[in-house]
Amino acid sequence: MSEDSNSAILDPISNVTEGCRLPVLMSNGEDWRKSGHSTLAEVISIKDLENKRLFYVHYIDYNKRLDEWVEEDRLDLRKIQYPRRDLASSTTGLNTPKKTLTGATNSRPSSPGLTTPDPITGPSVLAALQQKQQKIKKRKLDPNEEDDGRRASIGSLGGSIGSSIGSLGEIEIAPLTPLTPLTPLTPQQNVPRQTGSLATHSDDHAITRIKNMKMIELGKYRIKPWYFSPYPQEITSLDCIYICEFCLKYRKSRKCLERHLHKCPFKHPPGNEIYRKGSVSFFELDGRKNKLYAQNLCLLAKLFLDHKTLYYDTDPFLFYVMTECDMRGYHIVGYFSKEKESSEDYNVACILTLPPYQRKGYGKLLIEFSYELSKFEGKTGSPEKPLSDLGLLSYRSYWKQTILEILIALKPQEGQEKPQLTINEICEQTSIKKEDVISTLTNLELINYYRGQYILTLNKELVDSHRKIMEKRKVRIDSKYLHWTPKDWAKRGKW
């Protein structure tokens, strides 16, 4: 037996290759050595750094934001699952696992440290993303494709519900016939559109699976990024990059940032302030007129959004940046973007609340503001799909609270035993698209079929729960403070 073979047996870590799956100790997780509990992870990449071997792992069934570089002592080498090998290749030694495509999964990136023709960030990534954008723009999406069945069932339901809403006390109806044609609308059921800012995972460049930033400093916060973003390569190699919270330009050191702040002309996003109530303001930016700010905003947002592909063609988009104001200026809290012209009536393309401001009600405030703009336009709207996991939770919660607010406040008209309301009337009052209204009512199990008609049934527990939630929701959008006139971009020629 050769010396190499002997070393492989004595050193089990050499058996770990890209594509392997094995139990890994998560950060702040329970140690499998003591408890026997472990988290299955897939090895995405391997690199050697300062006489140590590091493994970039993705924890199976967990969000990619938890992916991380780990050292050898966090791997459980007793339970390695090897990927399928290429049968046509040589069987001598340990081969690199076969890079197969299953479903919409990307091929594995090569290990950093190996010589590659292009760097993993910077111009090569931008060129690849722009090239993919041009290809996607040439495709033609059939609007009736794969959506006909769902639209037909939704249309027939919308026409047949002249729905009576029961009293707020629980109503007992027997027998209950479930509304079988309808199912909750999930991101997987919606065909992603092939233009604008959206791309499916199969379009992602393989290298974007690995985080390339360790830390950013934005204002008074230091934030650990969740995902890859194509900042310049000389920036990504630093332990921390420093971002101006007013113009979003990035700097290599705090000293460089301090010099920049003395010269930065901005104390707020470079757009029109269209809403201000208390300390909360919204600024509208044109992606063509404020191109540099919009591109820097996209770079920052990509650190916390995995499901969107970053494009540098910001001209077709409007950006609505939410800020909190104090004596130092207007500090960015979050934003959403929307297309100037959307044939699918999307009122949001990307939406993000920065991590320091999450779980404080700002996400719902952004969503509420997007629908307030739709009300001013006299349209119903819906966000682009697929939504991120956090985005989907926020939207479902907003739809639920908004619709329940209308149903609970509804009173029967004179001469009626019970209040009456149609699906179309809910859409008109909320600007929520019909499909989202119906999916929300279905998820809440409020729609029932009784004696030849669909009725909405509210029980006391649901009403009490809703009222407790709304008492905690202190910050709301007040339309009186919105000073904005919608533009007809179709008549304005080139943006």
Backbone torsions as a table, in degrees:
resi	resn	phi	psi	omega
1	MET	NA	137.2	-175.6
2	SER	-73.0	164.6	178.2
3	GLU	-64.5	-35.7	178.5
4	ASP	-63.8	-40.5	179.7
5	SER	-64.8	-41.5	179.3
6	ASN	-62.5	-41.4	-179.0
7	SER	-66.2	-32.4	178.8
8	ALA	-66.8	-35.8	179.5
9	ILE	-72.2	-42.5	-177.9
10	LEU	-71.7	-25.7	-177.2
11	ASP	-116.5	87.9	-175.4
12	PRO	-63.2	-19.0	-179.2
13	ILE	-65.2	-23.6	178.9
14	SER	-69.4	-15.2	177.6
15	ASN	-78.4	-14.2	-178.7
16	VAL	-81.4	118.1	-179.9
17	THR	-125.4	168.9	177.6
18	GLU	-61.5	134.5	-178.1
19	GLY	97.5	-13.9	177.6
20	CYS	-69.4	153.4	172.5
21	ARG	-121.3	138.1	179.9
22	LEU	-162.6	160.0	178.4
23	PRO	-67.6	137.9	-179.3
24	VAL	-134.3	142.1	176.4
25	LEU	-78.8	116.2	178.7
26	MET	-73.1	156.7	174.2
27	SER	-60.5	131.0	-178.2
28	ASN	61.6	17.7	-179.9
29	GLY	-91.6	-178.9	-178.5
30	GLU	-86.4	130.1	-174.3
31	ASP	-70.2	120.1	-179.2
32	TRP	-66.7	-22.5	-178.8
33	ARG	-68.6	-28.1	-177.9
34	LYS	-98.4	-36.3	-171.9
35	SER	-105.3	-14.8	-173.8
36	GLY	79.9	-3.0	-179.7
37	HIS	-92.3	139.6	-178.8
38	SER	-148.0	165.0	178.9
39	THR	-116.9	122.5	-178.8
40	LEU	-71.0	133.3	-178.7
41	ALA	-137.9	156.4	176.9
42	GLU	-108.9	135.1	178.4
43	VAL	-81.2	117.5	-178.4
44	ILE	-92.0	-39.3	-176.9
45	SER	-154.4	159.1	-179.0
46	ILE	-135.0	139.6	175.6
47	LYS	-147.5	155.3	176.1
48	ASP	-105.6	128.7	-177.5
49	LEU	-141.5	117.8	177.8
50	GLU	52.7	53.9	177.9
51	ASN	62.2	18.1	175.3
52	LYS	-123.9	145.1	175.4
53	ARG	-99.4	127.0	-179.6
54	LEU	-113.0	146.9	-177.0
55	PHE	-125.2	125.5	176.0
56	TYR	-91.2	118.5	-171.6
57	VAL	-121.0	148.8	171.5
58	HIS	-114.6	123.0	-179.3
59	TYR	-78.2	120.9	-176.2
60	ILE	-61.6	135.9	179.3
61	ASP	69.9	12.3	173.8
62	TYR	-116.2	156.8	179.3
63	ASN	-64.6	149.5	-177.7
64	LYS	-64.8	-16.6	-179.9
65	ARG	-64.8	-17.4	179.5
66	LEU	-89.6	-3.9	177.7
67	ASP	-58.3	146.2	-176.3
68	GLU	-161.7	164.1	171.3
69	TRP	-85.3	131.6	179.6
70	VAL	-128.6	157.7	177.0
71	GLU	-94.3	172.4	-173.7
72	GLU	-60.0	-33.8	-174.2
73	ASP	-70.9	-7.6	178.0
74	ARG	-98.0	2.7	179.8
75	LEU	-98.9	138.0	173.5
76	ASP	-95.4	95.9	-172.3
77	LEU	-76.4	-1.7	-178.1
78	ARG	-80.5	-16.8	-170.7
79	LYS	-129.9	53.1	-179.4
80	ILE	-79.5	131.7	173.3
81	GLN	-107.7	115.6	-176.2
82	TYR	-86.3	146.7	175.2
83	PRO	-73.9	165.6	179.0
84	ARG	-65.9	132.2	-178.0
85	ARG	-87.6	157.8	175.6
86	ASP	-76.8	110.9	-174.9
87	LEU	-65.7	-23.8	-178.0
88	ALA	-79.4	-14.7	-176.6
89	SER	-86.3	171.1	-180.0
90	SER	-66.8	145.2	-177.8
91	THR	-101.5	8.8	179.6
92	THR	-85.0	133.2	179.1
93	GLY	75.1	-168.4	-179.8
94	LEU	-97.1	115.0	-177.1
95	ASN	-88.6	155.0	169.5
96	THR	-65.8	132.1	-176.8
97	PRO	-60.0	149.3	179.4
98	LYS	-63.3	132.8	-179.7
99	LYS	-92.3	91.3	-177.7
100	THR	-101.5	156.2	175.8
101	LEU	-105.4	120.6	176.3
102	THR	-118.5	117.7	-177.9
103	GLY	64.8	-123.8	-177.4
104	ALA	-105.5	21.3	-175.9
105	THR	-81.0	146.6	-179.2
106	ASN	-85.4	157.4	171.6
107	SER	-67.3	154.4	-174.3
108	ARG	-74.1	143.5	174.4
109	PRO	-76.2	152.7	176.5
110	SER	-73.8	158.4	-177.6
111	SER	-67.1	138.2	171.9
112	PRO	-61.6	144.8	-175.9
113	GLY	103.8	-30.7	173.0
114	LEU	-75.8	150.2	-178.2
115	THR	-76.3	124.7	178.6
116	THR	-125.9	150.0	-177.1
117	PRO	-66.2	-27.2	-177.6
118	ASP	-124.6	145.4	173.5
119	PRO	-68.2	160.5	-174.9
120	ILE	-84.3	-3.4	175.3
121	THR	-139.5	178.4	175.3
122	GLY	84.3	-148.2	-170.6
123	PRO	-58.3	-36.2	-177.6
124	SER	-64.7	-39.4	178.4
125	VAL	-67.2	-44.6	-178.5
126	LEU	-62.0	-41.4	179.4
127	ALA	-64.1	-41.1	179.4
128	ALA	-63.9	-43.0	-179.7
129	LEU	-65.9	-40.7	179.6
130	GLN	-67.4	-36.7	178.2
131	GLN	-65.0	-40.3	177.6
132	LYS	-64.6	-37.2	179.4
133	GLN	-61.3	-43.5	-178.9
134	GLN	-63.4	-38.8	178.5
135	LYS	-65.1	-42.8	-178.0
136	ILE	-64.6	-38.6	-177.9
137	LYS	-63.8	-26.2	-178.0
138	LYS	-78.9	-16.5	-179.2
139	ARG	-73.3	152.9	176.0
140	LYS	-114.7	123.2	-179.9
141	LEU	-97.1	123.1	176.8
142	ASP	-74.8	116.0	-175.8
143	PRO	-63.3	-21.0	-178.4
144	ASN	-91.6	-8.2	-173.2
145	GLU	-70.3	134.5	174.5
146	GLU	58.1	4.6	-177.6
147	ASP	-116.9	-6.5	-171.6
148	ASP	-62.2	-43.8	-175.7
149	GLY	-61.9	-46.4	-177.7
150	ARG	-67.7	-41.1	-179.1
151	ARG	-63.8	-36.7	-179.5
152	ALA	-64.6	-45.3	-177.9
153	SER	-67.1	-38.8	179.4
154	ILE	-66.8	-41.0	-179.6
155	GLY	-62.5	-43.6	-179.0
156	SER	-66.3	-35.9	179.5
157	LEU	-68.1	-44.4	-179.2
158	GLY	-58.8	-34.9	-179.8
159	GLY	-76.2	-29.0	-173.2
160	SER	-91.1	-15.4	-180.0
161	ILE	-86.3	109.9	167.5
162	GLY	-110.8	54.1	-148.7
163	SER	-64.3	132.2	172.3
164	SER	-90.9	138.7	-179.2
165	ILE	-102.0	127.9	-178.7
166	GLY	-70.5	173.4	178.6
167	SER	-67.8	165.5	-174.3
168	LEU	-73.0	-17.4	171.5
169	GLY	-73.6	160.5	-177.2
170	GLU	-67.1	136.8	179.6
171	ILE	-107.7	129.1	177.6
172	GLU	-99.5	121.2	-179.5
173	ILE	-126.9	129.4	178.2
174	ALA	-138.0	134.7	-5.8
175	PRO	-83.2	154.2	176.5
176	LEU	-92.5	127.0	177.0
177	THR	-106.3	113.4	-177.6
178	PRO	-65.7	154.8	-178.4
179	LEU	-84.6	84.9	-170.7
180	THR	-67.5	-32.7	-177.0
181	PRO	-66.7	-17.7	-173.6
182	LEU	-102.2	140.0	172.0
183	THR	-132.1	153.5	179.0
184	PRO	-58.2	138.4	-179.9
185	LEU	-82.9	117.5	179.1
186	THR	-111.2	163.8	-179.3
187	PRO	-56.8	-32.9	-177.7
188	GLN	-68.6	-25.8	-177.1
189	GLN	-81.2	-17.7	-178.3
190	ASN	-94.2	128.1	-179.9
191	VAL	-72.3	118.1	-179.1
192	PRO	-66.8	140.6	-178.2
193	ARG	-76.2	157.5	-170.5
194	GLN	-102.7	15.8	176.8
195	THR	-130.3	177.3	176.2
196	GLY	75.5	-138.1	-169.5
197	SER	-100.0	4.2	-167.7
198	LEU	-102.7	143.8	172.1
199	ALA	-150.1	145.4	178.0
200	THR	-78.3	168.5	-177.9
201	HIS	-62.0	-29.1	-178.4
202	SER	-66.8	-18.4	178.4
203	ASP	-89.0	-9.0	-177.7
204	ASP	-68.9	143.4	173.2
205	HIS	-69.4	141.9	-173.9
206	ALA	-59.0	-36.8	-175.6
207	ILE	-68.2	-16.9	-177.9
208	THR	-74.7	0.6	176.9
209	ARG	-77.1	-15.8	-174.8
210	ILE	-108.1	128.7	176.2
211	LYS	-61.7	138.6	-178.9
212	ASN	-118.6	6.7	-178.7
213	MET	-126.9	136.3	179.0
214	LYS	-89.0	-44.8	-174.9
215	MET	-159.7	147.4	170.6
216	ILE	-126.2	152.6	173.9
217	GLU	-118.4	119.4	-178.5
218	LEU	-126.9	108.1	-176.0
219	GLY	63.8	-128.9	-178.6
220	LYS	-91.0	6.3	-176.0
221	TYR	-112.3	140.4	166.6
222	ARG	-106.4	126.5	-171.9
223	ILE	-126.7	134.8	174.8
224	LYS	-89.2	119.0	-177.9
225	PRO	-62.8	157.5	-179.0
226	TRP	-100.9	-33.4	-171.6
227	TYR	-138.3	176.8	177.6
228	PHE	-70.5	143.6	170.9
229	SER	-145.1	134.3	-172.4
230	PRO	-79.4	58.8	168.6
231	TYR	-68.5	160.4	178.5
232	PRO	-56.4	147.6	-173.5
233	GLN	-63.0	-36.1	-179.6
234	GLU	-67.4	-20.0	177.2
235	ILE	-82.8	-40.5	-173.5
236	THR	-70.2	-18.1	-179.8
237	SER	-79.6	-7.8	-178.1
238	LEU	-83.2	157.0	178.5
239	ASP	-68.0	-31.8	180.0
240	CYS	-152.9	140.1	171.7
241	ILE	-112.0	151.3	-172.1
242	TYR	-114.0	123.8	-173.6
243	ILE	-116.1	130.4	175.3
244	CYS	-69.3	124.5	-175.0
245	GLU	-76.8	-5.2	-179.4
246	PHE	-101.6	-43.3	178.6
247	CYS	-109.8	-9.7	176.0
248	LEU	69.1	16.3	172.3
249	LYS	-71.7	148.0	-175.9
250	TYR	-107.7	145.9	-178.6
251	ARG	-132.8	158.4	-173.6
252	LYS	-81.5	-23.6	-176.1
253	SER	-145.9	164.6	178.8
254	ARG	-66.7	-33.0	178.3
255	LYS	-63.7	-42.0	177.0
256	CYS	-63.7	-38.3	179.2
257	LEU	-66.5	-40.7	179.8
258	GLU	-62.3	-41.7	177.4
259	ARG	-64.1	-38.6	179.5
260	HIS	-65.1	-41.2	-176.7
261	LEU	-63.3	-29.8	177.5
262	HIS	-67.9	-26.3	-176.7
263	LYS	-106.4	-12.5	-176.0
264	CYS	-65.2	125.1	-176.1
265	PRO	-78.9	-8.2	-172.2
266	PHE	-102.8	144.6	166.5
267	LYS	-124.9	7.2	177.9
268	HIS	-157.2	164.2	176.6
269	PRO	-56.3	142.5	-174.6
270	PRO	-78.0	66.1	179.1
271	GLY	-147.7	-167.5	179.3
272	ASN	-89.5	128.6	174.8
273	GLU	-78.4	113.6	-175.3
274	ILE	-107.7	-6.8	-179.3
275	TYR	-152.2	134.8	172.1
276	ARG	-151.5	123.6	173.5
277	LYS	-143.6	118.5	-174.8
278	GLY	65.6	-129.6	-179.6
279	SER	-93.5	-3.6	-176.3
280	VAL	-95.7	128.8	177.0
281	SER	-132.0	153.1	172.9
282	PHE	-121.9	134.8	177.3
283	PHE	-116.9	136.1	176.5
284	GLU	-100.8	127.2	179.8
285	LEU	-122.4	138.9	174.8
286	ASP	-90.7	125.0	-178.7
287	GLY	-63.1	-18.4	176.9
288	ARG	-87.7	-41.5	-177.7
289	LYS	-78.3	-31.8	-178.9
290	ASN	-115.6	54.7	-170.4
291	LYS	-63.5	-45.7	-176.6
292	LEU	-63.7	-44.3	178.1
293	TYR	-63.1	-42.9	-178.7
294	ALA	-63.2	-39.2	179.1
295	GLN	-68.0	-41.7	177.0
296	ASN	-65.2	-34.7	176.7
297	LEU	-65.2	-40.5	177.9
298	CYS	-65.2	-40.1	176.9
299	LEU	-60.6	-45.4	178.9
300	LEU	-64.0	-44.8	-177.6
301	ALA	-64.6	-34.6	-177.4
302	LYS	-64.5	-22.5	176.0
303	LEU	-64.1	-20.2	-175.0
304	PHE	-125.6	4.9	176.7
305	LEU	-125.1	119.5	-178.2
306	ASP	-93.3	-32.4	-168.8
307	HIS	-85.1	-4.3	178.5
308	LYS	-105.8	142.2	174.8
309	THR	-96.7	132.0	-176.2
310	LEU	-79.6	124.8	173.9
311	TYR	-118.6	147.9	-178.5
312	TYR	-95.5	1.0	174.9
313	ASP	-86.7	87.5	-176.6
314	THR	-91.0	-2.9	-175.6
315	ASP	-55.2	-41.4	-175.8
316	PRO	-76.2	4.7	-170.5
317	PHE	-119.7	150.5	167.3
318	LEU	-108.2	143.9	-178.9
319	PHE	-120.1	132.9	179.5
320	TYR	-117.8	107.1	-173.2
321	VAL	-101.7	124.8	177.5
322	MET	-94.3	134.4	-177.8
323	THR	-132.0	159.5	169.6
324	GLU	-112.9	132.4	-173.9
325	CYS	-103.1	138.4	169.5
326	ASP	-143.5	-165.3	-175.8
327	MET	-65.5	-24.2	-177.6
328	ARG	-86.1	-20.1	-179.2
329	GLY	144.1	-163.1	-177.4
330	TYR	-103.1	114.8	-173.9
331	HIS	-99.2	128.8	-176.1
332	ILE	-66.7	132.2	178.5
333	VAL	-107.9	-41.3	-179.1
334	GLY	-176.2	-175.9	-179.7
335	TYR	-162.4	164.9	163.0
336	PHE	-140.8	154.7	177.6
337	SER	-118.7	155.7	176.2
338	LYS	-146.9	152.6	177.7
339	GLU	-73.0	145.5	175.7
340	LYS	-65.8	-36.6	174.5
341	GLU	-130.0	122.3	178.8
342	SER	-127.2	114.6	-179.7
343	SER	-71.0	-19.9	-178.7
344	GLU	-98.1	9.1	179.7
345	ASP	61.0	35.8	173.5
346	TYR	-77.4	130.2	176.5
347	ASN	-104.2	0.0	175.1
348	VAL	-145.6	132.0	173.7
349	ALA	-97.8	-59.6	173.8
350	CYS	-123.0	147.3	177.5
351	ILE	-144.0	137.2	-176.6
352	LEU	-152.8	134.2	164.7
353	THR	-107.2	125.7	-178.2
354	LEU	-62.2	145.2	-173.5
355	PRO	-50.4	-39.8	-179.1
356	PRO	-63.7	-18.8	-176.4
357	TYR	-107.9	6.4	-179.9
358	GLN	-76.3	157.4	-179.4
359	ARG	64.6	28.3	176.9
360	LYS	-125.3	9.5	178.4
361	GLY	91.0	-1.3	-177.4
362	TYR	-73.4	-29.8	178.0
363	GLY	-61.5	-47.0	177.8
364	LYS	-65.2	-32.8	178.5
365	LEU	-65.3	-40.0	175.5
366	LEU	-62.7	-45.0	179.8
367	ILE	-64.0	-43.8	179.9
368	GLU	-61.4	-38.1	179.7
369	PHE	-67.3	-38.2	178.7
370	SER	-62.6	-38.2	178.5
371	TYR	-75.5	-27.5	175.7
372	GLU	-65.8	-38.3	175.3
373	LEU	-63.9	-39.2	178.7
374	SER	-64.0	-36.3	177.0
375	LYS	-63.3	-41.4	178.2
376	PHE	-64.5	-31.0	178.5
377	GLU	-81.5	-13.1	-177.5
378	GLY	72.1	33.5	-177.7
379	LYS	-128.1	162.9	166.1
380	THR	-99.6	148.7	-176.2
381	GLY	-139.0	169.2	-179.9
382	SER	-154.1	150.8	177.7
383	PRO	-76.1	154.8	174.0
384	GLU	-63.7	145.8	174.8
385	LYS	-109.6	153.2	1.7
386	PRO	-81.6	151.0	173.4
387	LEU	-88.1	155.5	172.4
388	SER	-69.0	169.3	-179.6
389	ASP	-61.1	-44.0	179.4
390	LEU	-70.4	-36.4	178.6
391	GLY	-64.2	-40.7	179.8
392	LEU	-64.1	-42.8	178.0
393	LEU	-62.1	-42.4	-179.1
394	SER	-64.8	-43.6	-178.8
395	TYR	-67.6	-42.8	179.5
396	ARG	-62.3	-39.4	178.4
397	SER	-66.2	-41.9	179.7
398	TYR	-64.9	-46.9	179.2
399	TRP	-58.2	-44.3	-179.0
400	LYS	-60.7	-50.7	-176.3
401	GLN	-66.0	-39.1	-177.8
402	THR	-67.6	-44.3	-178.4
403	ILE	-69.8	-42.5	178.6
404	LEU	-63.3	-34.4	179.0
405	GLU	-60.0	-39.8	178.9
406	ILE	-71.0	-45.0	-176.3
407	LEU	-64.8	-40.5	-177.6
408	ILE	-69.2	-35.8	-177.9
409	ALA	-79.2	-9.4	-175.1
410	LEU	-71.4	135.3	178.2
411	LYS	-119.1	146.8	178.0
412	PRO	-67.9	140.0	177.3
413	GLN	-75.1	167.8	-177.4
414	GLU	-60.9	130.4	179.7
415	GLY	88.7	-2.6	179.1
416	GLN	-105.9	140.2	178.4
417	GLU	-76.4	-38.2	-178.4
418	LYS	-130.1	151.8	178.5
419	PRO	-66.0	148.3	-178.5
420	GLN	-117.8	138.5	178.7
421	LEU	-156.8	139.7	177.9
422	THR	-104.8	162.3	177.0
423	ILE	-60.0	-42.0	-179.6
424	ASN	-62.2	-35.4	178.5
425	GLU	-68.2	-36.2	174.7
426	ILE	-62.4	-43.2	179.2
427	CYS	-61.4	-42.8	-178.9
428	GLU	-64.9	-38.1	-177.1
429	GLN	-76.7	-28.6	-174.0
430	THR	-108.4	-19.0	-172.7
431	SER	66.0	15.4	174.4
432	ILE	-84.2	136.7	-176.8
433	LYS	-65.6	150.1	-174.3
434	LYS	-55.7	-42.7	-178.7
435	GLU	-59.6	-39.3	-179.5
436	ASP	-72.5	-35.3	176.4
437	VAL	-62.6	-48.2	-177.2
438	ILE	-66.1	-41.7	179.3
439	SER	-63.9	-36.4	178.2
440	THR	-66.4	-46.2	178.1
441	LEU	-62.2	-35.7	179.1
442	THR	-69.9	-43.7	178.6
443	ASN	-61.7	-35.4	178.7
444	LEU	-79.8	-5.8	-179.1
445	GLU	57.7	42.6	179.4
446	LEU	-93.3	-21.0	-176.5
447	ILE	-89.6	127.3	176.6
448	ASN	-134.7	152.7	179.7
449	TYR	-102.5	122.2	-174.6
450	TYR	-144.5	120.3	176.0
451	ARG	52.0	48.3	172.9
452	GLY	83.4	5.9	178.4
453	GLN	-144.3	158.9	176.6
454	TYR	-88.5	133.6	177.3
455	ILE	-126.8	153.9	175.8
456	LEU	-103.4	129.6	-175.7
457	THR	-119.5	122.4	175.7
458	LEU	-108.9	133.9	175.8
459	ASN	-107.0	163.0	-173.0
460	LYS	-63.2	-36.9	-179.1
461	GLU	-62.7	-42.0	180.0
462	LEU	-65.4	-41.3	179.9
463	VAL	-65.2	-44.6	179.6
464	ASP	-63.6	-41.3	178.9
465	SER	-63.0	-42.2	179.8
466	HIS	-62.4	-43.1	-177.7
467	ARG	-66.0	-36.6	177.3
468	LYS	-65.4	-39.7	179.1
469	ILE	-65.8	-43.6	-176.8
470	MET	-68.4	-27.4	176.4
471	GLU	-65.4	-29.7	-180.0
472	LYS	-83.7	-15.1	-176.8
473	ARG	-87.4	88.3	-171.6
474	LYS	-79.6	-40.7	-173.4
475	VAL	-93.7	123.0	179.4
476	ARG	-132.6	159.9	175.5
477	ILE	-81.4	131.0	177.1
478	ASP	-111.8	112.8	-173.9
479	SER	-60.6	-21.1	-179.8
480	LYS	-65.8	-22.4	-177.2
481	TYR	-96.8	2.6	178.4
482	LEU	-92.1	116.8	179.2
483	HIS	-115.2	94.0	-170.3
484	TRP	-156.8	137.5	176.2
485	THR	-120.1	120.1	-179.7
486	PRO	-64.8	146.2	178.8
487	LYS	-105.8	145.2	173.8
488	ASP	-92.7	94.8	-173.9
489	TRP	-68.7	-22.5	179.0
490	ALA	-65.8	-27.9	-178.3
491	LYS	-94.4	-2.8	-176.3
492	ARG	-94.3	5.7	179.2
493	GLY	68.5	-138.1	-178.8
494	LYS	-72.4	138.8	-176.4
495	TRP	-63.9	NA	NA
